[in-house]
């Protein structure tokens, strides 16, 4: 797989990147229309999950809105959207925007208009539910990857590309139509190629380590101190995946404050964990509706 494959795909969708300045910027992202940005409309910041890359939202059905992938561009209005691991970043930011901790500078430049979370429950809830053997088996990788050195060595031995393909095969749904959409643009090969690099394996394992240690501790403090999300939240979930284990609306309602509105939308028809790729039309439609209500 050529390293330029995903770049040519993203540029064909009208996106541009900061590849020329990424080393100075210390981040890499794609964006659309930020040069002509209308400050009255929110920027949609899209963050991908594990083990995916920025082509997670490669389907052209995804909303043609001002977009920044993995980074963003008076107060600038934002809507955050994340899937899987990056939805957890969005959850953290939504809490911190509502209850700014010391030295939290984002709220001095940005206004969070809303947060869109794809197929997650809070990290603390996920760990607490692992006493259920079904949940524990289905999410075995959480505790495995959190052991960074062990997991890195074992994934390298298997082949990082083989590991990524195995994970994706476990998480994609049973819908044949969804599976075909997920495979478009050689997405599986692009994701697998990234996991041939040891630093990618190790860094993503370290994310799961933080998800086992710092993150649930912070969330315990949030709940104990009453630090809730005070802005609007949309949760999209797979009825056959996450919805098979949790009452998603009930779970998230416990993390909402009095000033934010919670919307929950389940996607069925055999769609699995990879919502935006398996069912891009419905996902994009719900996202667009939420976005337009927050302009």
Residue pairs with C-beta under 8 A, 6 or more apart in sequence:
1 186
1 189
1 190
1 193
3 193
5 186
5 190
6 53
6 54
6 55
6 190
7 17
7 19
9 55
9 58
9 185
10 17
10 30
10 54
10 55
10 58
11 17
13 32
13 58
13 60
14 32
14 64
15 30
15 31
15 32
15 67
15 69
16 30
16 31
16 32
17 28
17 29
17 30
17 31
18 25
18 27
18 28
18 29
18 31
18 71
19 28
22 28
25 71
27 70
27 71
28 54
28 70
28 71
29 54
29 68
29 69
29 70
29 71
30 54
30 67
30 68
30 69
30 70
31 66
31 67
31 68
31 69
31 73
32 64
32 65
32 66
32 67
33 66
33 67
34 43
34 66
34 68
34 73
37 43
37 66
37 73
38 66
39 74
39 76
39 77
40 77
40 295
41 65
41 66
41 77
41 295
42 66
42 77
42 78
42 79
42 113
42 114
42 291
42 294
42 295
43 66
43 67
43 68
43 72
43 73
43 76
43 77
43 78
43 79
44 63
44 65
44 66
44 67
44 68
44 79
44 81
44 287
44 291
45 67
45 68
45 69
45 71
45 72
45 78
45 79
45 80
45 81
46 56
46 57
46 67
46 68
46 69
46 70
46 81
46 82
47 69
47 70
47 80
47 81
47 82
47 83
47 86
47 87
47 89
47 90
48 54
48 56
48 57
48 69
48 70
48 82
48 83
48 84
48 86
49 56
49 82
49 83
49 84
49 85
49 86
49 87
49 118
50 84
50 85
50 167
50 204
50 207
51 163
51 164
51 167
51 168
51 191
51 194
51 195
51 204
52 83
52 84
52 187
52 191
53 190
53 191
53 194
54 69
54 70
55 185
55 187
55 190
56 83
56 276
56 277
57 69
57 276
58 184
58 185
58 187
58 277
59 181
59 184
59 276
59 277
59 280
59 284
61 280
61 281
61 284
62 276
62 280
62 283
62 284
62 287
63 284
63 287
63 288
63 291
65 288
65 291
66 73
72 78
72 110
75 109
75 110
75 111
76 109
76 110
76 111
77 110
77 111
77 113
77 294
78 110
78 111
78 112
78 113
79 112
79 113
79 114
79 115
79 116
79 290
79 291
79 294
80 90
80 93
80 94
80 112
80 114
80 115
80 116
81 90
81 115
81 116
81 117
81 118
81 287
82 88
82 89
82 90
82 116
82 117
82 118
83 118
83 119
83 274
83 275
83 276
84 118
84 119
84 120
84 273
85 204
85 207
85 211
87 117
87 118
87 119
87 120
88 120
88 123
88 211
88 215
90 115
90 116
90 117
91 115
91 117
91 120
91 122
91 123
91 229
91 255
92 215
92 218
93 106
93 112
93 115
94 112
94 115
94 229
94 231
94 233
95 222
95 227
95 228
95 229
96 104
96 106
97 106
97 107
97 110
97 112
97 231
98 227
98 228
98 229
98 230
98 231
98 257
98 259
98 260
99 222
99 227
99 228
99 230
100 107
112 231
113 231
113 232
113 294
114 231
114 232
114 233
114 234
114 290
114 291
114 294
115 229
115 231
115 232
115 233
115 234
116 233
116 234
116 235
116 236
116 287
116 290
117 233
117 234
117 235
117 236
118 236
118 237
118 275
118 276
118 283
119 236
119 237
119 238
119 241
119 242
119 273
119 275
120 126
120 235
120 237
120 242
121 129
121 242
121 246
121 248
121 251
121 252
122 219
122 251
122 252
122 255
123 211
123 215
123 216
123 219
124 215
124 216
124 219
124 220
124 223
125 246
125 251
126 135
126 139
126 142
127 142
127 212
127 216
129 135
129 245
129 246
130 136
130 139
130 142
130 143
132 245
134 245
135 245
138 245
141 167
141 208
142 208
142 211
142 212
143 212
144 150
144 151
145 151
145 204
145 205
145 208
145 209
146 205
146 208
146 209
146 211
146 212
146 213
147 205
147 209
148 202
148 205
148 206
148 209
151 201
151 205
151 208
152 198
152 201
152 202
152 205
155 163
155 195
155 201
155 205
156 198
156 201
159 196
160 192
160 195
160 196
160 197
160 198
160 200
160 201
161 192
161 193
161 195
161 196
162 192
163 195
163 201
164 191
164 192
164 194
164 195
165 188
165 192
168 182
168 188
168 191
168 274
171 241
171 272
171 273
171 274
172 178
172 179
172 182
172 272
172 273
172 274
172 278
173 179
173 238
173 240
173 241
173 270
173 271
173 272
173 273
173 274
173 278
174 240
174 270
174 272
175 269
175 270
175 271
175 272
175 278
178 269
178 270
178 271
178 272
178 274
178 278
178 279
179 278
181 277
181 278
181 279
181 280
182 188
182 274
182 277
182 278
184 277
187 277
194 200
195 201
221 227
222 228
222 255
223 254
223 255
228 255
228 256
228 257
228 258
228 260
229 255
229 256
229 257
229 260
230 257
230 258
230 259
230 260
231 259
231 260
232 260
232 261
232 262
232 263
232 290
232 294
233 252
233 256
233 260
233 261
233 262
233 263
234 263
234 264
234 265
234 286
234 287
234 290
235 248
235 249
235 252
235 262
235 263
235 264
235 265
236 265
236 266
236 267
236 275
236 283
236 286
236 287
237 243
237 248
237 264
237 265
237 266
237 267
237 275
238 266
238 267
238 268
238 271
238 272
238 273
238 275
239 266
239 267
239 268
239 271
240 268
240 270
240 271
240 272
241 271
241 272
241 273
242 248
242 273
243 266
248 264
248 266
249 262
249 264
252 262
252 264
253 262
256 262
263 290
265 286
267 275
267 279
267 282
267 283
269 279
271 278
271 279
272 278
275 283
276 283
276 284
